C-alpha cells in the first residue's frame, strides 16, 4: 500500500567525503539522495540493516574512491576545521 507523505526542504550539513559516498551510492542504486537517506533512516529506526552484502561492498569501493576513512565509532567525535566554521 502506497502512503502519501509531505516532504520539506532542509539545509543539512554533512562531512564532504561522506556526502560524496552517499551521492555515489544513490546514483548506483538509481535513487535520489533524499530517498536513500529516508530509507537508511527508516531502517535504522527499526534496528534493521539498510544494505545487502553486495551494496556494502559497493559502499566500501566508494569509500576508497573518496578517501572516506570515518566509521561509526567516529560519529560523535568529529570536529569541523576552522575553515568550515
Secondary structure as the mmCIF struct_conf table of DSSP 4:
data_model
#
loop_
_struct_conf.conf_type_id
_struct_conf.id
_struct_conf.beg_label_comp_id
_struct_conf.beg_label_asym_id
_struct_conf.beg_label_seq_id
_struct_conf.end_label_comp_id
_struct_conf.end_label_asym_id
_struct_conf.end_label_seq_id
HELX_RH_AL_P HELX_RH_AL_P1 UNK A 16 UNK A 28
TURN_TY1_P TURN_TY1_P1 UNK A 29 UNK A 30
HELX_RH_AL_P HELX_RH_AL_P2 UNK A 33 UNK A 45
TURN_TY1_P TURN_TY1_P2 UNK A 46 UNK A 47
HELX_RH_AL_P HELX_RH_AL_P3 UNK A 53 UNK A 65
TURN_TY1_P TURN_TY1_P3 UNK A 66 UNK A 67
HELX_RH_3T_P HELX_RH_3T_P1 UNK A 72 UNK A 74
TURN_TY1_P TURN_TY1_P4 UNK A 75 UNK A 76
BEND BEND1 UNK A 77 UNK A 77
HELX_RH_3T_P HELX_RH_3T_P2 UNK A 82 UNK A 84
#
